[in-house]
Amino acid sequence: MTKPFRFTLLAVLSLALVVAAACYPPATPVPSSAPAPSGDITDIVWQWTSVANRTTGQTTPVPNPQAYTIIFRDDGTVSGQADCNTFTGTYSTDGGLFINTTPDVMAACGGASLDIQYFELLDAIVTGGPDGSGGLALETAGGEQRMTFVSGVPPAPTAPAAAPAPSSDITNIVWKWQTLEDVAAGASTRVPDPSKYTIVFYDDGTTTGQADCNTFSGTYSQGADFTISVTPDVMAACDQGSMDQQFLNLLDDVVAGGPDGAGGLMLQTAGGAQKMLFSNGGAAQ
């Protein structure tokens, strides 16, 4: 074979290889079934809704998702709630998704609580991310346990949500404080013993109630705003961990309130920054 012919053949083969490479791009890797870590999960209050066991095929729903939450921060830290306990910690997306949690104070929540299981599952997570339907999925090694979460923070409304209108339906009822929602922080706090934090609104514009070891009386107005003014009967020092001072301060800061549409009562501070949710404890004596 002559040199000119050899060079011509090589040139033709090189050109064919270039054309083939252009026509057949590299194959796209097949994605794994586990969700990939993503920045889309940060700064959202994720509420735990269920856990699925791959071996048994059983899915267990969480009775009260608002009591089991986690927030991923952009700085690599996490915080959240595990029933009656709160926690902080860190997470890493280096080669997966790994979470390390530490309870702030480890209290005993009760026999039916899932707090211990929640902590153990979070510490065993190896991968996670958006589930493709607006939620979050976290998985342990091999996808053995799959935790699903929903976003606890709704999209910002185009217009401010209307505060509940004052109503005479709230009078002569013992309202028991159940939860406090801090909208700005995206946190929801359960009241350990709602029967110790109550308020009664009377038809004559007066109010009475209990703040843990203290009782109080006062007045309320349903004019342009819904305002409450309370005065402790005798201000005693309750046990450590009491929410008595917080309860009294919040009541004095209320600017709107009324029935929540589900048989309860909702009170709000200015701008809806904090929402107090109450359950109906029955008719006042």
C-alpha positions in Angstrom: 0.0 0.0 0.0 1.4 3.3 -1.1 1.9 6.1 1.5 -0.6 8.5 -0.2 -3.3 5.8 -0.2 -2.5 4.9 3.5 -2.9 8.6 4.6 -6.1 9.0 2.6 -7.6 5.9 4.2 -6.6 7.1 7.7 -8.2 10.4 7.1 -11.5 8.8 5.9 -11.6 6.6 9.0 -10.9 9.5 11.3 -13.7 11.5 9.7 -16.1 8.5 10.1 -15.3 8.2 13.8 -16.0 12.0 14.3 -19.4 11.7 12.5 -20.3 8.6 14.5 -19.5 10.3 17.8 -21.7 13.2 16.9 -24.6 11.0 15.9 -24.4 8.8 19.0 -23.8 10.8 22.2 -22.7 9.0 25.4 -25.5 7.0 27.1 -27.2 8.7 30.0 -26.7 6.8 33.3 -29.8 5.2 34.7 -30.8 7.1 37.8 -31.0 5.1 41.1 -34.4 4.6 42.7 -33.3 6.6 45.8 -33.9 10.3 45.6 -30.8 12.5 45.2 -29.9 15.2 47.7 -31.1 18.6 46.6 -31.0 22.2 47.7 -34.8 22.2 47.2 -35.3 20.7 50.6 -33.8 23.5 52.7 -35.6 26.0 54.8 -38.9 24.0 54.8 -40.6 22.5 57.8 -40.9 18.9 56.8 -43.6 16.9 58.6 -43.2 13.1 58.9 -46.2 11.3 57.5 -45.2 7.6 57.1 -42.5 5.0 57.2 -42.4 2.0 54.8 -40.5 -1.2 55.6 -39.1 -2.8 52.4 -38.8 -6.3 53.9 -42.3 -6.6 55.4 -44.0 -4.4 52.8 -45.7 -2.6 55.6 -46.3 1.2 55.6 -47.0 2.8 59.0 -48.7 6.3 59.0 -47.7 8.8 61.6 -50.7 9.8 63.7 -49.7 13.5 64.2 -47.2 14.6 61.5 -47.0 18.2 63.0 -45.3 16.6 66.1 -42.5 15.1 64.0 -40.6 17.7 61.9 -37.2 18.5 60.5 -35.7 21.6 58.9 -32.6 21.5 56.8 -30.6 24.8 56.8 -28.3 26.1 54.0 -25.4 26.1 56.5 -25.6 22.3 57.0 -27.5 22.3 60.3 -30.9 20.8 61.1 -33.5 21.4 63.8 -36.9 19.9 64.5 -39.4 18.3 66.8 -39.8 14.7 67.9 -43.2 14.7 69.8 -42.5 16.4 73.1 -38.8 16.8 72.4 -36.9 19.2 70.2 -33.5 18.6 68.6 -30.7 20.2 66.6 -27.9 18.6 64.6 -26.1 18.6 61.3 -26.4 16.9 57.9 -24.1 16.2 54.9 -24.7 15.6 51.2 -21.2 14.3 50.5 -21.9 10.9 48.8 -25.5 10.7 50.0 -27.5 12.4 52.7 -26.4 11.8 56.3 -28.1 13.2 59.4 -26.8 13.5 62.9 -29.3 14.7 65.6 -29.1 15.6 69.3 -32.1 16.1 71.5 -32.1 19.4 73.3 -33.6 17.8 76.4 -34.6 14.1 76.2 -38.0 14.0 77.9 -40.3 10.9 78.2 -43.2 11.6 75.8 -45.4 8.6 76.6 -46.0 5.1 75.6 -47.5 5.7 72.2 -44.9 8.3 71.1 -42.7 7.7 68.0 -40.0 10.0 69.3 -37.3 7.3 69.8 -38.1 5.6 66.5 -37.9 9.0 64.7 -34.5 9.8 66.2 -33.1 6.3 65.3 -34.4 6.5 61.7 -33.0 10.0 61.1 -29.6 8.9 62.3 -29.7 5.9 60.0 -30.5 7.9 56.8 -28.0 7.5 53.9 -29.9 9.2 51.0 -32.9 11.5 50.4 -34.4 14.3 48.5 -37.6 15.6 46.8 -40.0 12.8 46.0 -41.3 14.4 42.8 -44.7 15.3 44.2 -43.8 18.2 46.5 -42.7 16.0 49.4 -39.5 14.6 50.8 -38.3 11.0 51.0 -35.5 9.8 53.2 -34.1 6.2 53.1 -31.9 4.0 55.2 -29.2 1.7 53.7 -30.5 -0.3 50.8 -33.9 1.5 51.0 -34.8 -0.8 53.9 -36.8 2.0 55.6 -38.3 4.8 53.6 -39.6 7.9 55.5 -42.0 10.3 53.7 -42.6 13.9 54.6 -44.9 16.7 53.5 -44.1 20.4 53.5 -45.5 22.1 56.6 -45.1 25.5 55.1 -47.7 26.4 52.4 -46.7 28.6 49.5 -46.9 32.3 50.3 -50.4 33.5 49.4 -50.9 36.3 46.9 -52.9 38.1 49.5 -52.8 37.9 53.3 -55.0 35.3 54.7 -58.1 36.7 56.4 -57.9 36.4 60.2 -60.8 34.5 61.8 -63.7 36.9 62.5 -64.7 37.4 66.1 -67.8 35.4 67.0 -70.1 34.9 70.0 -69.7 31.2 69.3 -66.5 31.3 71.4 -68.2 32.4 74.7 -68.9 30.3 77.8 -66.6 27.5 76.6 -63.4 26.3 78.4 -60.8 26.6 75.6 -57.7 24.5 76.1 -54.4 25.6 74.5 -53.1 22.8 72.2 -50.3 24.2 70.0 -48.4 27.4 69.2 -47.4 28.0 65.6 -44.5 30.4 64.9 -45.1 31.3 61.3 -41.8 33.2 60.9 -39.7 30.4 62.3 -41.8 27.7 60.7 -42.1 25.9 64.0 -45.0 24.3 65.8 -44.9 23.6 69.6 -47.3 21.3 71.3 -48.5 22.2 74.8 -47.6 19.3 77.1 -50.8 19.6 79.2 -53.6 21.6 77.6 -55.8 21.3 80.6 -53.5 23.6 82.5 -53.7 26.4 80.0 -57.3 27.5 79.5 -59.4 30.6 78.8 -63.1 31.3 79.0 -64.8 34.3 77.3 -68.0 35.5 78.8 -70.9 37.4 77.2 -70.2 40.4 79.4 -66.7 41.0 77.9 -64.8 39.4 80.8 -62.5 36.4 80.7 -61.0 34.0 83.2 -58.6 31.1 82.8 -55.6 29.1 84.0 -51.9 29.4 83.2 -50.4 26.3 84.7 -50.2 26.9 88.5 -51.7 30.4 88.1 -55.3 31.6 87.5 -56.2 34.9 85.8 -59.1 37.2 85.0 -59.4 40.1 82.6 -61.4 41.6 79.7 -61.6 41.2 75.9 -63.0 43.2 73.1 -64.4 42.2 69.7 -64.3 45.7 68.1 -62.1 46.4 65.0 -59.6 44.0 66.5 -59.9 41.1 68.9 -57.9 42.2 72.0 -57.4 40.5 75.4 -56.1 41.9 78.6 -55.4 39.5 81.5 -54.2 39.9 85.0 -53.0 37.0 87.2 -54.9 36.6 90.4 -51.7 35.7 92.3 -48.5 35.3 90.3 -46.8 32.2 91.7 -43.7 30.5 90.4 -44.7 27.3 88.5 -42.4 24.3 88.0 -39.4 24.5 85.6 -40.5 24.1 82.0 -43.9 25.8 82.6 -45.3 27.9 79.8 -47.3 30.2 82.1 -45.5 33.4 81.3 -45.5 32.7 77.6 -49.2 31.9 77.7 -50.1 35.2 79.5 -47.8 37.3 77.2 -49.3 35.7 74.1 -52.8 36.4 75.2 -52.0 40.1 75.8 -50.5 40.2 72.3 -53.6 38.8 70.5 -55.1 41.1 67.8 -57.5 38.6 66.0 -59.3 35.4 66.8 -62.4 33.3 66.4 -63.6 29.8 65.5 -61.1 27.9 63.3 -63.8 26.1 61.3 -63.0 22.7 62.8 -64.6 23.1 66.2 -61.7 24.8 67.8 -60.5 28.4 68.5 -57.6 30.2 66.9 -56.0 33.4 68.3 -53.4 35.4 66.3 -50.8 38.0 67.2 -50.1 41.0 64.8 -49.6 40.0 61.2 -50.4 36.3 62.0 -46.8 35.9 63.3 -48.0 33.5 66.0 -51.1 31.4 66.1 -52.5 29.8 69.2 -54.8 26.8 68.6 -57.3 25.7 71.2 -59.7 22.7 71.6 -63.2 22.8 73.1 -63.0 21.6 76.7 -66.7 21.8 77.2 -69.1 24.4 78.7 -67.8 26.7 81.4 -69.4 26.1 84.8 
